[in-house]
Amino acid sequence: MSDIDHLVQRYVEDRSALSVRELDELIAALKADAGFAVSVREQLLLDDLLAQKFTIDRRNFVAQVEQRIADLGRGQNELCKQTADLRSLAAAEKNSPRWVRYVLALSILIAMGGVAAVMRFWPHGPVIATVTAVTGDGVRIEQDGGSEAAEVDDSLESGQRIVVARNSSVTLSYDDGSELRIDGSSEGKSVVVFDPQEHGGPKQIHIERGELVANIKPQLAGSMKFVTPHGVATAPVSHFRLVVTNDETLVEVKEGKVQLNRTGDNRPLLVAANETGMASRETQQIRTLTWPYRRDGLAYLFSPLESAPKENKPLTVVRDAETRSFRTTLLEPRGEAALMESRWFYELNGGYLVANDAGSDIFNAGRGGSELTVEAVFSPASMDQAGPARIVALADEGDEPDFALEQEGQDFMFCIKTDAESPPSPPRMTINSSDTPLHLTMTYRYGELIAYRDGMEIARSKDMRGSLGAWRSGPLTVGADAAGERPWRGVMEAVALYNRCLEPGEVARNARNYKLLARGGM
């Protein structure tokens, strides 16, 4: 390095470092070489710009950082506007000396880089969990009035809200292996807030409403807590579902135990595997997990989850029209229809099932009303079946059935006979594929027919009118009509018929309970 270069370096680093004699030498060198003078000028300008951006005690660094953060808070449009202003300034300086344009370009880069550096190193809250899966396009992360779509690998911090719309879900993972899945509620959005986590303290989140499945691994800091409007669920190692509605909080446990303390009196309720606990503002109770969840209004039930008395067969009962109590009834195989050896499901390969004596009781239970629910769990042998093939039907002897659930290719239909004139065509539900058994529920009340899959609404018709007064008595059939025509091929797992219209919450709960009890899924 030459003596002059050494003088320049010392001067750039500290303007007061040179003696009078050294300054005179530097000035003489600048006068003798114009190119050298421009180079020194550029170094001085660049040094000044860097000092403004990154030296805390010069040019009000803190105010500049706050301004940059405010700009980012106003969104991308504000940043684009500032960039456009800088470009306009550069265009106005087109005829300026080359070193001016060079320094201007550098200033733009430094300004943008400064924003990135500030945001990168600006203090953030500790990462609580990481997004590992997103289903659907209705998952948002909200914080400080802002909102953005959740993406895989996003980090979640305290104070953030996760909002999940219907038919969407998001899965979150913790470093200890615990996992949460937030599902869009059948009754609307799910909203979960990550509460601040004290250093070394237990994890805690707040569920304002909706559904959440938690698989909790060992916790060094103590059991994880889930706060709801109705209570606090304390979960050590466990696997459970939490459902929060306006009226109550439900805990449905698959593995382990969860303690539910009701808000107000802090009364504890210990919920074990295959149990469900409920807490509301008025009461608290625990029940064994069952399918169907409620049996009031239940007219007929074929369930592989319970055995027939003194028989190695699935439970098949009908409500007696006179006594109003349940009695066992026969579900007879015809043709190529057999009970599978591994599970209590019926496999239909052109044959069908018929319950002759149950038909009259189902008819008597439903004819006087104007409400009906049909719930069926089944696996089609093909999504390309000719049809309409009868999956389950009542009084289907060639004429119009009282009701029928049908399949034609990928379309599923539910027709119901009422006393209304000119009934509309049944709505079609298209299901492209099915890797798991279909759990379809059809509910009818005057003026409204709703179809659900796995507890979630998939179709609705408001054209249906009339009561069930036009029904006539006939057998209940599964897999064909009463004459064995219109065969449906597949596996039938379960059927439940009700003489009332199930509400959405109960439909969803039945689907959850069956999935957990029959397949251990949540």
C-alpha positions in Angstrom: 0.0 0.0 0.0 1.4 3.4 -1.0 1.9 6.2 1.5 -1.0 8.2 -0.2 -3.4 5.2 0.0 -2.5 4.8 3.6 -3.3 8.4 4.2 -6.7 8.0 2.5 -7.5 4.9 4.6 -6.7 6.7 7.8 -8.7 9.7 6.8 -11.8 7.7 5.9 -11.7 5.8 9.2 -11.2 9.0 11.3 -11.4 12.5 9.9 -9.1 13.9 12.7 -6.4 11.3 12.4 -4.1 13.3 9.9 -1.7 15.9 10.9 -1.5 19.3 9.1 1.5 18.1 7.1 -0.3 14.8 6.1 -3.4 16.7 5.1 -1.3 19.0 2.8 0.2 15.9 1.2 -3.3 14.3 0.6 -4.7 17.6 -0.9 -1.7 17.9 -3.2 -2.2 14.3 -4.4 -6.0 14.9 -5.1 -5.2 18.0 -7.1 -2.7 16.1 -9.2 -5.0 13.2 -10.1 -8.7 13.9 -10.9 -9.6 10.2 -11.1 -8.0 9.6 -7.7 -10.0 12.5 -6.3 -13.3 11.0 -7.6 -12.4 7.6 -6.0 -11.7 9.2 -2.6 -15.0 11.2 -2.8 -16.9 7.9 -3.4 -15.3 6.3 -0.4 -16.2 9.2 1.8 -19.9 9.2 0.6 -20.2 5.5 1.0 -18.7 5.7 4.5 -21.2 8.4 5.5 -24.1 6.3 4.2 -23.0 3.2 6.1 -22.6 5.3 9.2 -26.1 6.6 8.9 -27.6 3.2 8.6 -25.6 1.1 11.0 -24.1 3.3 13.7 -26.5 3.7 16.5 -25.1 7.0 17.8 -25.1 8.8 14.5 -27.9 10.3 12.4 -30.8 9.0 14.7 -30.4 5.3 13.9 -33.3 4.3 16.2 -35.7 6.6 14.5 -34.6 5.2 11.1 -35.2 1.6 12.2 -38.6 2.5 13.6 -39.5 4.2 10.2 -38.4 1.1 8.3 -40.5 -1.2 10.5 -43.5 1.2 10.1 -43.0 1.1 6.3 -43.1 -2.7 6.4 -46.2 -2.6 8.5 -47.9 -0.5 5.8 -47.4 -3.4 3.4 -45.7 -4.1 0.1 -47.4 -1.1 -1.7 -45.6 1.4 0.6 -42.2 -0.2 -0.1 -42.9 -0.2 -3.8 -43.8 3.5 -3.6 -40.5 4.4 -1.9 -38.5 2.4 -4.4 -40.3 4.2 -7.2 -39.4 7.5 -5.6 -35.8 6.6 -5.5 -35.9 5.5 -9.1 -37.4 8.9 -10.1 -34.6 10.6 -8.2 -32.0 8.5 -10.1 -33.6 9.4 -13.4 -33.5 13.1 -12.5 -29.7 12.7 -11.8 -29.1 11.1 -15.2 -26.8 13.9 -16.3 -24.9 14.1 -13.0 -21.3 12.9 -12.8 -20.8 9.1 -12.8 -19.8 8.9 -9.2 -23.0 10.6 -8.1 -25.1 8.0 -9.9 -22.9 5.2 -8.5 -23.4 6.4 -4.9 -27.1 6.9 -5.5 -27.4 3.2 -6.6 -25.4 2.1 -3.6 -27.7 4.1 -1.3 -30.7 2.3 -2.7 -29.1 -1.1 -2.1 -28.0 -0.1 1.4 -31.5 1.2 2.3 -33.2 -2.1 1.2 -30.5 -4.2 2.8 -30.9 -2.2 6.0 -34.6 -3.0 6.2 -33.8 -6.7 5.6 -31.1 -6.7 8.3 -33.3 -5.0 10.8 -36.2 -7.4 10.3 -33.8 -10.4 10.4 -32.2 -9.4 13.7 -35.1 -7.5 15.3 -36.2 -9.4 18.4 -39.0 -12.0 17.8 -41.0 -14.1 20.3 -39.8 -17.6 20.9 -40.9 -20.2 18.3 -43.6 -22.3 19.9 -44.5 -24.8 17.2 -44.0 -25.4 13.4 -46.6 -25.9 10.7 -46.1 -29.4 9.2 -49.2 -29.8 7.1 -52.0 -27.7 5.6 -55.2 -29.0 4.0 -57.5 -26.7 2.1 -57.1 -22.9 1.6 -58.9 -21.7 4.7 -56.0 -21.6 7.2 -54.8 -18.2 8.3 -52.3 -16.9 10.9 -53.3 -13.6 12.5 -51.2 -11.2 14.6 -51.4 -7.5 15.4 -54.3 -6.9 13.0 -52.5 -8.6 10.1 -53.4 -12.0 8.5 -51.6 -14.3 6.1 -52.1 -17.8 4.7 -50.4 -20.6 6.7 -47.7 -22.5 4.9 -45.7 -25.6 5.7 -42.6 -24.8 7.8 -44.1 -21.5 9.2 -43.0 -20.9 12.8 -45.7 -20.0 15.3 -45.1 -17.5 18.2 -47.0 -16.5 21.3 -49.9 -14.2 20.6 -50.6 -15.5 17.2 -54.1 -16.8 16.3 -54.8 -19.7 14.0 -58.1 -19.5 12.1 -59.2 -22.6 10.3 -62.3 -22.5 8.0 -64.6 -25.4 7.4 -63.1 -28.2 5.2 -59.6 -27.1 6.0 -57.1 -28.2 8.6 -53.5 -27.5 9.9 -51.1 -29.7 11.7 -48.5 -28.3 14.1 -45.5 -30.0 15.7 -43.5 -29.2 18.8 -39.8 -30.0 19.4 -40.8 -32.7 22.0 -42.8 -34.6 19.3 -46.3 -33.5 20.5 -48.6 -32.7 17.6 -51.8 -30.7 17.2 -54.3 -30.9 14.3 -56.8 -28.0 14.1 -59.8 -28.9 12.0 -62.4 -26.5 10.5 -65.5 -27.0 12.7 -68.7 -28.4 11.3 -70.4 -25.4 12.8 -68.0 -22.8 11.5 -64.4 -21.6 12.0 -61.9 -23.0 14.5 -59.9 -20.3 16.4 -56.9 -21.2 18.5 -54.5 -18.7 20.2 -51.0 -19.5 21.4 -50.7 -18.0 24.9 -47.3 -16.7 26.1 -45.1 -19.5 27.4 -43.0 -18.8 30.5 -39.4 -20.0 30.3 -39.4 -23.5 31.6 -43.2 -23.5 32.1 -45.9 -25.8 30.7 -47.3 -25.2 27.2 -50.7 -23.5 27.1 -53.0 -22.6 24.3 -56.5 -21.0 24.2 -59.3 -22.5 22.1 -62.0 -19.9 21.5 -64.1 -22.3 19.4 -63.8 -25.2 17.0 -62.1 -28.6 17.0 -58.6 -29.8 17.8 -56.9 -33.2 18.0 -53.9 -33.4 20.3 -51.3 -36.1 20.6 -49.3 -35.2 23.6 -45.8 -36.6 24.3 -44.0 -36.5 27.7 -43.7 -32.9 29.0 -40.7 -32.0 31.1 -42.3 -28.7 32.2 -45.6 -30.3 33.2 -48.9 -31.2 31.6 -50.0 -29.1 28.6 -53.1 -26.9 29.2 -55.9 -26.1 26.9 -58.1 -23.2 28.0 -61.7 -22.9 26.7 -64.6 -20.6 27.6 -66.0 -23.4 29.7 -62.9 -24.8 31.5 -59.3 -26.0 31.3 -58.2 -29.4 30.0 -54.9 -30.5 31.5 -53.2 -33.2 29.4 -50.2 -35.3 30.2 -49.2 -38.1 27.7 -52.5 -38.6 25.9 -54.4 -38.6 22.5 -57.7 -36.8 22.5 -60.1 -34.5 20.6 -61.3 -31.2 22.0 -64.5 -29.7 20.6 -65.6 -26.2 21.7 -69.0 -24.8 20.8 -70.8 -21.8 22.1 -72.6 -23.9 24.8 -70.0 -26.5 25.9 -66.5 -28.0 25.7 -66.2 -31.7 24.9 -63.1 -33.9 25.5 -63.1 -37.2 23.7 -60.2 -39.4 24.7 -58.6 -42.1 22.7 -55.5 -42.8 24.8 -54.4 -41.7 28.3 -56.4 -39.5 30.7 -57.3 -35.8 30.5 -58.5 -33.7 33.4 -61.3 -31.2 32.6 -61.8 -28.4 35.2 -65.0 -26.4 34.8 -64.8 -22.6 34.8 -66.4 -21.1 37.9 -66.2 -23.8 40.5 -62.9 -25.4 39.2 -64.5 -28.8 39.7 -62.3 -31.5 38.2 -63.5 -34.3 35.8 -61.1 -37.1 34.8 -61.8 -38.4 31.3 -60.2 -41.8 30.5 -59.8 -43.7 27.2 -63.1 -44.3 25.3 -64.8 -41.7 27.4 -66.2 -38.3 26.7 -66.3 -35.4 29.2 -68.5 -32.3 28.9 -68.3 -29.0 30.7 -70.7 -26.1 30.2 -71.5 -23.0 32.2 -74.2 -24.9 34.0 -73.1 -28.5 34.3 -70.4 -31.2 33.9 -70.6 -34.9 33.1 -68.8 -37.9 31.8 -70.1 -40.6 29.5 -68.8 -43.7 27.7 -68.1 -43.1 24.1 -70.9 -44.7 22.0 -72.2 -44.7 18.5 -74.8 -43.4 18.0 -74.2 -40.8 20.6 -77.9 -40.4 21.4 -80.6 -43.0 21.0 -83.7 -41.0 21.4 -85.6 -41.1 18.1 -83.5 -44.0 16.9 -85.8 -46.4 15.0 -83.4 -49.0 13.6 -79.7 -49.9 14.2 -77.3 -52.3 12.6 -73.9 -51.9 14.4 -70.7 -53.9 14.3 -69.6 -52.2 17.5 -72.0 -54.3 19.6 -72.9 -58.0 19.5 -76.4 -59.4 19.3 -77.5 -61.1 22.5 -76.2 -64.7 22.7 -75.1 -64.6 19.0 -71.8 -64.1 17.3 -73.3 -61.4 15.0 -73.4 -57.6 15.0 -76.2 -56.0 16.9 -79.4 -55.4 14.8 -82.3 -53.9 16.7 -85.6 -52.1 15.8 -87.8 -50.0 18.1 -91.0 -51.8 18.8 -94.0 -49.7 17.7 -96.1 -50.6 20.7 -93.7 -50.8 23.6 -91.3 -48.2 22.3 -88.4 -50.3 23.5 -85.7 -52.0 21.3 -86.0 -55.6 20.2 -83.6 -57.7 18.1 -84.5 -58.2 14.5 -83.1 -60.4 11.7 -81.0 -59.0 8.9 -81.0 -62.0 6.5 -78.4 -62.5 3.7 -79.7 -63.3 0.2 -77.5 -64.6 -2.6 -73.8 -63.4 -2.6 -73.9 -61.7 0.7 -71.9 -62.8 3.7 -70.6 -61.7 7.0 -66.8 -61.1 6.8 -64.7 -63.3 9.0 -62.3 -60.7 10.1 -64.8 -58.0 11.0 -68.6 -57.8 11.5 -69.2 -56.2 8.1 -71.3 -57.6 5.3 -69.7 -58.1 1.9 -72.1 -57.8 -1.0 -71.1 -59.3 -4.3 -74.5 -59.2 -6.1 -76.5 -60.4 -3.1 -78.3 -58.3 -0.5 -79.7 -58.1 3.0 -83.3 -57.9 4.0 -85.1 -57.2 7.3 -88.7 -58.1 6.7 -90.1 -57.7 10.2 -88.2 -54.5 10.9 -89.9 -52.7 8.0 -93.3 -52.4 9.6 -91.9 -50.9 12.9 -89.7 -48.4 10.9 -92.8 -47.5 8.9 -94.9 -46.9 12.0 -92.2 -44.8 13.7 -91.8 -42.5 10.7 -95.2 -42.3 8.9 -96.7 -39.8 11.4 -93.9 -37.3 11.3 -92.1 -35.0 8.9 -88.5 -35.7 9.9 -86.0 -38.5 9.1 -82.3 -39.2 9.3 -80.5 -42.1 7.6 -76.9 -42.7 8.6 -74.8 -45.4 6.7 -71.1 -46.4 6.7 -70.0 -48.4 3.7 -67.3 -49.0 1.1 -68.3 -49.2 -2.6 -66.6 -52.0 -4.5 -66.2 -49.5 -7.4 -66.8 -45.8 -8.0 -68.1 -46.8 -11.5 -71.1 -48.9 -10.6 -74.1 -48.9 -12.9 -77.2 -47.6 -11.3 -79.0 -46.4 -9.6 -77.9 -49.2 -7.4 -79.7 -49.5 -4.0 -77.4 -49.1 -1.0 -80.2 -49.0 1.6 -83.9 -48.6 1.1 -87.3 -49.0 2.7 -90.5 -50.5 1.1 -88.6 -50.8 -2.3 -90.7 -53.4 -4.1 -90.7 -52.0 -7.6 -92.7 -48.9 -7.0 -91.3 -45.7 -5.5 -89.5 -46.5 -2.2 -90.3 -44.7 1.1 -86.6 -43.7 1.0 -83.5 -44.9 -0.8 -79.8 -44.1 -0.8 -78.4 -44.9 -4.2 -75.1 -44.9 -6.2 -74.7 -44.4 -9.9 -71.0 -44.1 -10.9 -69.5 -41.4 -8.7 -72.8 -39.9 -7.9 -74.8 -40.7 -4.8 -78.5 -39.7 -4.4 -81.1 -39.8 -1.6 -84.7 -39.9 -2.5 -87.6 -39.7 -0.1 -91.3 -40.0 -0.6 -93.5 -37.3 0.9 -97.2 -36.3 0.5 -96.2 -33.2 -1.5 -97.3 -32.9 -5.1 -94.6 -33.1 -7.8 -91.6 -33.8 -5.6 -88.2 -32.6 -7.0 -85.5 -34.9 -8.3 -83.1 -36.0 -5.5 -79.9 -33.9 -5.3 -76.7 -35.6 -6.5 -73.5 -35.8 -4.5 -70.4 -36.5 -6.5 -67.6 -38.3 -4.7 -64.5 -38.8 -6.9 -62.7 -41.4 -4.9 -62.8 -43.0 -1.5 -59.7 -44.4 0.2 -61.6 -44.9 3.4 -65.2 -46.1 4.1 -67.9 -43.5 3.3 -69.8 -42.2 6.3 -72.9 -40.5 4.8 -75.7 -39.0 6.8 -79.0 -37.7 5.2 -81.3 -35.5 7.3 -84.7 -34.3 6.3 -87.2 -31.9 7.8 -90.0 -30.1 6.0 -88.4 -27.9 3.4 -84.8 -29.0 3.9 -82.7 -32.0 2.9 -79.0 -32.0 4.0 -76.2 -34.5 3.1 -73.1 -34.9 5.3 -69.9 -36.9 4.7 -67.8 -37.7 7.8 -69.9 -35.2 9.7 -69.3 -32.3 7.3 -72.1 -30.9 5.1 -71.6 -31.6 1.3 -75.0 -30.9 -0.2 -78.3 -29.1 0.7 -81.7 -28.9 -1.0 -84.5 -26.5 0.0 -86.9 -27.9 -2.5 -88.2 -30.9 -0.5 -91.7 -30.5 1.0 -94.3 -32.5 2.8 -94.6 -35.0 5.6 -94.0 -38.8 5.5 -97.7 -39.5 5.4 -97.4 -41.1 1.9 -95.2 -43.9 3.2 -96.4 -47.5 2.9 -95.1 -50.5 4.8 -92.4 -52.7 3.3 -89.1 -54.4 4.1 -85.8 -52.7 4.8 -83.2 -53.8 2.3 -79.4 -53.3 2.0 -77.6 -53.8 -1.3 -80.7 -54.2 -3.6 -84.4 -53.6 -3.8 -86.8 -56.1 -2.2 -86.8 -58.2 -5.4 -83.1 -58.4 -5.5 -82.9 -56.0 -8.5 -80.7 -52.9 -8.8 -77.8 -54.6 -6.9 -75.1 -52.6 -5.2 -71.6 -54.1 -4.6 -69.4 -53.3 -1.7 -69.0 -53.6 2.1 -71.8 -52.4 4.4 -70.5 -51.6 7.9 -73.4 -49.9 9.8 -76.8 -48.4 9.4 -78.8 -46.2 11.7 -82.3 -44.7 11.1 -84.0 -42.0 13.2 -87.5 -40.5 13.1 -86.0 -37.1 13.9 -83.7 -34.7 12.0 -80.2 -34.7 13.6 -78.6 -31.3 14.1 -75.1 -30.6 12.6 -73.3 -31.0 15.9 -74.8 -34.4 16.6 -74.1 -35.6 13.0 -70.4 -34.6 13.5 -70.2 -36.2 16.9 -71.6 -39.5 15.5 -69.1 -39.5 12.7 -66.2 -38.8 15.2 -67.4 -41.5 17.6 -67.8 -44.2 15.0 -64.3 -43.4 13.5 -62.7 -43.7 16.9 -64.5 -46.8 18.0 -64.4 -48.7 14.7 -60.9 -47.7 13.5 -59.2 -46.0 16.3 -58.9 -42.8 14.2 -59.3 -39.2 15.3 
